[in-house]
Amino acid sequence: MTTPAASEEPEDTEQGAGGGGPGGSRGPGKDRDGEVAAPGDSGLGLITTAVPARLDRLPWSRWHWMIVVGLGTVWILDGLEVTTVGNIAGRLSEEGSGLAITSAQVTGLAAALYVAGACLGALFFGWLTDRFGRKKLFMVTLAVYLAATAMTGLSFSAWWFFLFRFLTGFGIGGEYAAINSAIDELIPSKYRGRVDLIINGSYWLGAVGGALLSVVMLNTNYFPKDLGWRLTFALGVVLGLVILLVRRHVPESPRWQFIHGHGEDADKLVGSVEREIEKEKHEKLPPPAGEITIHERKSIGFGLIAKTVFHSYRKRAVLGLSLFIGQAFLYNAITFGFGAILTTFYGVKSGHTGYYFAVIAAGNFIGPLALGKLFDTIGRRVMIAGTYIVPGILLFVTAWLFDRGSLTANTLTACWCVVLFFASAGASSAYLTVSEVFPMETRAMAIAFFYAIGTAVGGISGPLIFAQLTESGVPGDTALAFCIGAGLMCAAGVVAAFLAVNAEQRSLEDIARPLSQTEKSGGERPGSGGGQTSVGGTAG
């Protein structure tokens, strides 16, 4: 059993004497870390289930790969499209592009509308995801995203382009809430950290593709001016349709099902997965480690969600805000003006900046891929704090070298690549953190809120703070932009060192007690080693 760290002590209450294991007890409404779970009505009735423990003890299998491909690969599309739009801005503004729009409108107003859509979409679909289920919404959000992307490629006027950039953002914002919720609830606790980080980091794999794809699509030797940029959107739609076909087979979250009155469906689903995995592995699964009793309910009120996140889990809310704001500022300090920095200070041709961005994006993807496993082994607190503080310090060093004139375009890009190798893992851990440290019933809405805050801060801070600093042509101004991002990243790392939750290899219900859970669970929690079995039994 994991022993809570000092920062996980209760804020307004005393922790149960036994911490929840055999022979111990907790007061009503308290989770293992001492924070208070909000009360709720009884809803549909009581159900005792071992579904969470059954999911968490599953070995990695083909079924889990289907989840990753069906849900996680959409981030590759997001990175592909966002990067492509940034790179085609100049082409869209040229005469003969088929669209009367300026480059500033593409990177300014259209980008702002995309950010606004993402924020609103996250909040709107996040609320619906907690209310109506993960599967319904992750199908709807992908459909919205694909339709809006297709319509963007058919743009004939600036207003049409702006409208569907907003709707594209609206869909992708909903994806973040629905997908992260489903992934965390379906992936075993042993692998949750690394899988979550790699999936969120795969955005940058799409960014690499977008940077290189734009070089080909904008080459008038291959495609006319008014066609190449449209085909980039069409390609995104085709890839998205393939993902949609895979996603049809991804099930609803059993964790959502048993809380919302579908306990039998959850038990049948997990049972079928267990039998499939036993057949694949040619061995029997071990018994699940505990069960919980909850009050089934149809829905959770928005007021109760807000009270839970911002009152009962205040420290975790502060942690989430710190992580999202810190990574937003660091990324904007580097990526917002990277093209202007290369062209202004090093004379790099604007048509060649895509190659430099591809290198930066590669570093972003490799970071979570290489470091992800350590979040499940070394632990969340050390790794989250480290992947915020280390890149912050490295960016301070980069700012000093840049201000001294010691860097070339290549060495500056190398410095950025190293900084973002660590920072990308840190930024991905922000999504991991807010998706696992709040109760099940609030998960999608919590992800949506913190994602919206982080996205809004990034979208607003970039134009207001970093644009003038990185485009002024004064090395000291650009170094100051680097220092602002580095300072906030380090500050968030310090917050994580004190407030991060030791969530590695722990059940979600063990990290944050479901609002619907009662004390009729015999003192055992999933993952606590009680050895109880579920009502529905296990495969075999």
C-alpha positions in Angstrom: 0.0 0.0 0.0 1.3 3.4 -0.9 1.9 5.7 2.0 0.7 9.3 1.4 3.4 11.9 1.3 3.3 14.9 3.5 1.8 17.1 0.9 -1.2 14.8 0.6 -2.3 15.4 4.2 -5.9 16.6 4.7 -6.6 20.3 4.4 -9.5 20.6 6.8 -9.9 17.1 8.3 -7.9 14.4 10.0 -6.8 11.3 8.1 -8.2 7.9 9.1 -6.0 6.1 11.5 -5.5 3.0 9.4 -5.3 4.7 6.0 -8.0 2.4 4.6 -6.2 -0.9 4.7 -7.3 -3.9 6.8 -7.8 -2.9 10.3 -7.9 0.8 9.4 -10.7 3.2 8.8 -11.5 6.6 7.3 -14.1 9.1 8.2 -17.0 9.3 5.7 -16.1 11.1 2.5 -12.3 11.0 2.9 -9.9 9.4 0.4 -6.6 7.8 1.0 -4.8 11.1 0.8 -7.0 12.8 3.3 -8.8 15.1 1.0 -12.5 15.3 1.4 -14.8 13.7 -1.1 -18.1 15.6 -1.7 -21.3 14.0 -0.6 -24.1 13.2 -3.0 -27.6 11.7 -3.2 -28.2 8.0 -3.4 -29.2 8.0 -7.1 -30.3 4.6 -8.4 -29.2 2.3 -5.6 -26.2 0.5 -4.2 -23.8 -1.7 -6.1 -20.7 -3.5 -5.0 -18.2 -4.1 -7.8 -14.6 -5.2 -8.4 -14.5 -3.7 -11.9 -11.8 -1.1 -11.2 -9.5 -3.7 -9.6 -10.2 -6.1 -12.5 -9.2 -3.5 -15.0 -6.0 -2.5 -13.2 -4.6 -6.1 -12.8 -4.9 -6.8 -16.6 -1.6 -7.4 -18.4 -0.8 -5.3 -21.5 -2.6 -6.9 -24.5 -3.9 -6.4 -28.0 -7.1 -4.9 -26.5 -5.0 -2.1 -24.9 -3.3 -1.4 -28.3 -6.7 -1.0 -29.8 -7.6 1.6 -27.2 -4.3 3.5 -27.8 -4.8 3.5 -31.6 -8.5 4.3 -31.5 -8.3 7.1 -29.0 -4.7 8.4 -28.8 -3.8 8.9 -32.4 -6.1 11.9 -32.8 -3.4 14.0 -31.2 -1.2 13.2 -34.2 -3.9 14.8 -36.4 -4.1 17.8 -34.2 -0.3 18.4 -34.4 -0.4 17.8 -38.1 -3.2 20.3 -38.7 -2.0 23.1 -36.3 1.5 23.0 -37.7 0.3 22.9 -41.3 -2.0 25.9 -40.8 0.9 27.9 -39.4 3.2 27.0 -42.3 0.6 27.7 -45.0 -0.2 31.1 -43.7 2.1 32.8 -46.2 0.7 30.8 -49.1 -2.9 31.6 -48.2 -2.1 35.3 -48.4 -0.6 35.1 -51.8 -2.5 36.1 -55.0 -3.9 33.0 -56.7 -4.4 31.0 -53.5 -8.2 31.0 -53.9 -8.7 32.7 -50.6 -8.8 36.5 -49.9 -7.0 36.5 -46.5 -3.8 37.9 -45.1 -1.0 36.0 -43.3 -1.7 38.1 -40.2 -5.3 37.0 -40.2 -4.4 33.3 -40.4 -1.8 33.5 -37.6 -3.8 36.1 -35.6 -7.6 36.0 -35.8 -7.9 32.5 -37.1 -5.5 31.1 -34.5 -7.4 33.0 -31.7 -10.7 31.6 -32.9 -9.2 28.1 -32.9 -8.0 28.6 -29.3 -11.4 30.0 -28.3 -13.2 27.1 -29.9 -10.9 24.6 -28.1 -11.5 26.2 -24.7 -15.3 26.3 -25.2 -15.4 22.8 -26.7 -13.4 21.4 -23.8 -15.9 22.8 -21.3 -19.0 22.0 -23.3 -18.1 18.4 -24.3 -16.3 17.8 -20.9 -19.6 18.4 -19.1 -21.5 16.1 -21.6 -18.8 13.4 -21.3 -19.3 13.2 -17.5 -23.0 13.2 -18.0 -23.6 10.9 -21.0 -20.5 8.7 -21.2 -17.0 8.6 -22.8 -17.9 6.6 -25.9 -20.8 8.8 -27.1 -18.8 11.9 -26.8 -15.5 10.8 -28.2 -17.4 9.7 -31.4 -19.2 13.0 -31.6 -16.1 15.2 -31.0 -14.1 13.4 -33.7 -17.0 13.8 -36.1 -17.2 17.6 -35.4 -13.4 17.8 -35.8 -13.4 15.9 -39.1 -16.4 17.8 -40.6 -14.9 21.2 -39.6 -11.5 20.3 -41.1 -13.1 19.2 -44.4 -15.1 22.4 -44.6 -11.9 24.4 -43.9 -10.3 22.8 -46.9 -13.2 24.1 -49.0 -12.9 27.7 -47.8 -13.8 30.3 -50.5 -13.9 33.3 -48.2 -12.2 34.6 -45.0 -15.4 34.4 -42.9 -15.8 30.7 -43.9 -12.2 29.9 -43.0 -12.6 31.7 -39.6 -15.9 29.9 -38.8 -14.5 26.4 -39.4 -11.3 27.1 -37.7 -13.4 27.9 -34.6 -15.4 24.7 -35.1 -12.3 22.6 -35.6 -11.0 23.9 -32.3 -14.4 23.2 -30.7 -14.1 19.6 -31.7 -10.4 19.1 -30.7 -11.1 20.7 -27.3 -13.9 18.2 -26.7 -11.4 15.4 -27.7 -9.0 16.3 -24.9 -11.7 15.9 -22.3 -13.4 12.8 -23.6 -10.2 11.0 -24.7 -8.1 11.6 -21.7 -10.9 10.4 -19.4 -11.5 7.2 -21.4 -7.8 6.4 -21.7 -7.1 6.8 -18.0 -10.1 4.7 -17.0 -9.3 1.8 -19.4 -5.5 1.6 -19.1 -4.1 -0.5 -16.1 -2.6 1.5 -13.3 0.8 0.0 -13.9 1.0 1.5 -17.4 -1.2 4.6 -17.0 1.5 7.2 -16.6 3.7 6.2 -19.6 0.7 5.6 -21.9 -0.8 9.0 -21.1 2.4 10.8 -21.6 3.3 9.1 -24.9 -0.3 9.7 -26.3 -0.3 13.4 -25.3 3.3 13.7 -26.6 2.3 12.2 -30.0 0.9 15.6 -30.9 4.5 16.5 -31.8 4.8 13.5 -34.1 2.0 15.1 -36.1 3.8 18.4 -35.9 6.9 16.8 -37.5 4.7 15.4 -40.3 2.9 18.8 -40.7 6.2 20.7 -40.9 7.5 18.3 -43.6 4.2 17.9 -45.4 3.8 21.7 -45.8 7.2 21.8 -47.6 5.8 19.3 -50.2 2.3 20.6 -50.5 3.4 24.2 -50.9 5.8 23.3 -53.7 4.2 24.7 -56.9 6.1 22.2 -59.0 3.8 19.6 -57.6 0.5 21.4 -56.8 -1.1 24.6 -57.9 -1.2 27.5 -55.4 -4.9 27.1 -54.9 -4.8 23.3 -54.4 -1.8 22.2 -52.3 -3.0 23.8 -49.1 -6.5 22.3 -49.5 -5.1 18.9 -50.0 -3.3 19.1 -46.6 -6.7 19.4 -44.9 -8.1 16.6 -47.1 -5.3 14.3 -46.0 -6.1 15.1 -42.3 -9.8 14.1 -43.0 -8.7 10.8 -44.6 -6.5 9.9 -41.6 -9.3 10.9 -39.2 -11.8 8.6 -41.0 -9.4 5.7 -40.5 -9.2 6.5 -36.8 -13.0 6.7 -36.7 -13.3 3.2 -38.0 -11.0 1.9 -35.3 -12.7 4.0 -32.6 -16.0 2.3 -33.3 -14.7 -0.8 -31.5 -13.5 1.1 -28.4 -16.0 0.4 -25.6 -17.5 2.7 -23.1 -15.6 3.1 -19.9 -16.7 0.4 -17.4 -15.9 2.8 -14.6 -18.4 5.3 -16.0 -21.0 2.5 -16.5 -21.1 1.2 -13.0 -21.5 4.6 -11.5 -24.3 5.6 -13.9 -26.6 2.7 -13.4 -25.1 0.2 -15.9 -23.3 -2.1 -13.5 -24.3 -5.3 -15.4 -23.0 -3.9 -18.7 -19.7 -3.0 -17.0 -19.4 -6.5 -15.6 -20.1 -8.1 -18.9 -17.7 -5.9 -20.8 -14.8 -6.5 -18.4 -15.6 -10.2 -18.3 -15.3 -10.4 -22.1 -12.0 -8.5 -22.1 -10.6 -10.9 -19.4 -11.5 -13.9 -21.5 -10.0 -12.4 -24.6 -6.7 -11.6 -22.7 -6.6 -15.1 -21.0 -6.9 -16.6 -24.5 -4.2 -14.4 -25.8 -1.8 -14.9 -22.9 -2.6 -18.6 -22.4 -2.9 -18.2 -18.6 -5.4 -17.4 -16.0 -5.6 -13.9 -14.6 -4.9 -13.3 -10.8 -7.9 -12.5 -8.6 -8.8 -8.7 -8.4 -7.5 -6.9 -5.3 -10.6 -5.5 -3.7 -14.0 -4.1 -4.5 -16.0 -0.9 -3.8 -19.6 -0.1 -3.0 -21.1 3.0 -4.7 -24.4 4.7 -5.0 -25.4 4.5 -8.7 -26.6 7.8 -10.1 -27.7 9.3 -13.4 -25.7 12.5 -13.2 -23.6 14.8 -11.0 -24.6 18.4 -10.6 -22.2 21.1 -11.9 -22.2 22.8 -8.5 -21.0 19.6 -6.8 -18.3 19.2 -9.4 -17.0 22.7 -8.8 -17.2 22.3 -5.0 -15.3 19.1 -5.2 -12.4 20.3 -7.4 -12.0 23.8 -5.9 -12.9 23.2 -2.2 -12.4 19.6 -1.3 -9.3 19.3 -3.5 -7.8 22.8 -3.3 -4.2 21.7 -3.3 -4.6 19.6 -6.3 -6.4 22.4 -8.1 -3.5 24.7 -7.4 -1.2 22.0 -8.7 -3.1 21.6 -11.9 -3.3 25.4 -12.6 0.4 25.8 -11.9 1.4 23.0 -14.2 -0.8 24.2 -17.1 0.2 27.8 -16.8 3.9 27.0 -16.5 4.1 24.8 -19.6 1.9 27.3 -21.6 4.4 30.1 -20.9 7.5 28.1 -21.7 6.1 26.8 -24.9 5.0 30.2 -26.1 8.4 31.7 -25.2 10.0 29.3 -27.6 7.5 28.3 -30.3 5.5 31.5 -30.7 8.3 33.4 -32.3 10.7 30.7 -33.3 10.4 31.6 -37.0 10.9 35.3 -36.5 14.0 34.6 -34.3 15.6 32.4 -36.9 14.9 34.9 -39.8 15.7 38.0 -37.8 18.9 37.0 -36.0 20.3 34.3 -38.3 19.0 35.1 -41.7 17.2 31.8 -42.2 14.9 31.9 -45.2 11.2 31.8 -44.2 10.7 28.8 -46.5 13.3 26.8 -44.6 12.1 27.4 -41.0 9.9 24.2 -41.3 13.0 22.1 -41.2 14.1 23.6 -38.0 10.6 23.2 -36.5 10.7 19.5 -37.5 13.8 19.1 -35.4 12.2 20.9 -32.4 9.1 18.8 -32.8 11.1 15.6 -32.9 12.7 16.5 -29.5 9.2 17.1 -28.1 8.0 13.6 -29.1 11.1 11.7 -28.1 10.9 13.2 -24.5 7.7 11.5 -23.4 8.6 8.4 -25.3 12.0 8.1 -23.4 10.9 9.4 -20.0 7.3 8.1 -19.8 8.1 4.8 -18.0 10.0 6.6 -15.2 6.7 8.3 -14.2 5.4 4.8 -13.3 8.6 3.6 -11.7 10.5 6.5 -10.1 7.2 8.2 -9.4 5.0 11.2 -10.3 6.4 13.7 -7.8 10.0 13.4 -8.7 9.5 13.2 -12.4 6.9 16.0 -12.7 9.0 18.4 -10.6 12.1 17.4 -12.6 10.6 17.7 -16.0 9.5 21.3 -15.1 12.6 22.5 -13.2 15.2 21.0 -15.5 13.9 22.5 -18.8 13.4 25.8 -17.0 17.0 25.9 -15.9 18.2 24.9 -19.4 16.1 27.7 -21.0 17.8 30.2 -18.6 21.1 28.9 -19.9 19.9 29.2 -23.5 18.8 32.8 -22.8 22.2 33.7 -21.5 24.0 32.1 -24.4 21.7 33.8 -26.9 22.1 37.2 -25.3 25.9 36.8 -25.5 25.7 36.0 -29.2 27.2 32.6 -28.6 24.7 30.6 -30.6 24.0 29.9 -34.3 20.7 28.9 -35.9 21.7 25.3 -35.6 23.0 25.5 -32.0 20.0 27.5 -30.9 17.7 24.9 -32.4 19.7 22.2 -30.6 19.3 24.0 -27.3 15.5 24.3 -27.9 15.4 20.6 -28.8 17.1 19.6 -25.5 14.9 22.0 -23.4 11.7 20.6 -25.0 12.8 17.0 -24.7 12.2 17.4 -20.9 9.5 20.1 -21.1 7.3 18.0 -23.4 7.2 15.2 -20.8 6.4 17.8 -18.2 3.6 19.3 -20.3 2.1 15.9 -20.9 2.3 15.1 -17.2 0.0 18.1 -16.6 -2.7 16.3 -18.5 -1.9 13.1 -16.7 -2.1 14.9 -13.4 -5.5 16.5 -13.7 -7.0 13.4 -15.3 -6.1 11.1 -12.3 -6.2 13.2 -9.1 -9.9 14.1 -9.1 -12.9 11.9 -8.5 -14.2 9.8 -11.3 -17.4 11.8 -11.6 -15.5 15.0 -12.2 -12.7 13.7 -14.4 -13.7 15.0 -17.8 -14.9 18.4 -16.5 -11.6 18.8 -14.5 -9.6 18.0 -17.6 -11.7 20.4 -19.6 -11.3 23.2 -17.1 -7.5 23.0 -16.7 -7.0 22.4 -20.5 -9.2 25.5 -21.2 -7.2 27.6 -18.7 -3.8 26.4 -20.1 -4.9 26.9 -23.7 -6.4 30.4 -23.0 -3.3 31.5 -21.1 -1.1 30.3 -24.0 -3.3 31.8 -26.7 -3.5 35.2 -24.9 0.0 35.4 -23.5 1.7 34.7 -26.8 0.3 37.8 -28.7 0.5 40.1 -25.7 3.9 39.2 -24.2 6.1 37.3 -26.6 5.3 38.7 -30.1 6.9 42.1 -29.5 9.8 40.6 -27.5 10.8 38.0 -30.1 10.3 40.3 -33.2 11.9 43.5 -31.9 15.3 42.5 -33.3 16.9 43.2 -29.9 18.7 40.1 -28.5 18.0 41.2 -24.9 14.2 41.3 -25.5 14.2 37.7 -26.9 16.3 36.6 -24.0 13.8 38.2 -21.6 11.0 36.2 -23.3 13.0 33.0 -22.7 13.5 34.0 -19.0 9.8 34.6 -18.4 8.9 31.2 -19.8 11.8 29.6 -17.8 10.9 31.3 -14.6 7.2 30.2 -14.7 8.2 26.7 -15.6 10.6 26.4 -12.6 7.9 27.9 -10.3 5.5 25.2 -11.4 8.1 22.6 -10.8 8.6 23.8 -7.2 4.8 23.6 -6.7 4.9 20.1 -8.0 7.7 19.1 -5.6 5.4 20.0 -2.7 1.9 19.2 -4.0 2.2 16.5 -6.6 0.4 13.3 -5.7 2.2 9.9 -5.6 -0.2 8.4 -8.0 2.1 5.9 -9.7 0.7 2.3 -10.1 -2.3 3.2 -7.9 -6.0 2.7 -8.8 -7.8 5.9 -9.8 -10.3 5.1 -7.0 -7.4 4.9 -4.6 -6.0 8.3 -5.7 -9.3 10.1 -5.4 -12.4 8.5 -3.8 -15.4 8.5 -6.1 -18.1 10.9 -4.9 -20.6 8.0 -5.1 -18.6 5.6 -3.0 -19.9 4.5 0.4 -18.2 2.9 3.4 -19.9 -0.4 2.7 -16.7 -1.7 1.1 -15.2 -3.6 4.0 -12.4 -1.1 4.4 -10.8 -2.3 1.1 -10.1 -0.2 -2.0 -9.0 -1.3 -5.4 -5.3 -1.8 -5.4 -5.1 -2.1 -1.6 -4.4 -5.8 -1.5 -7.6 -7.0 0.0 -8.0 -9.9 -2.3 -11.8 -9.7 -2.6 -13.6 -10.6 -5.8 -16.3 -8.8 -7.7 -19.9 -9.6 -7.6 -19.8 -10.7 -11.2 -16.8 -12.9 -10.7 -13.8 -13.1 -13.0 -13.1 -14.7 -16.3 -12.5 -18.3 -16.4 
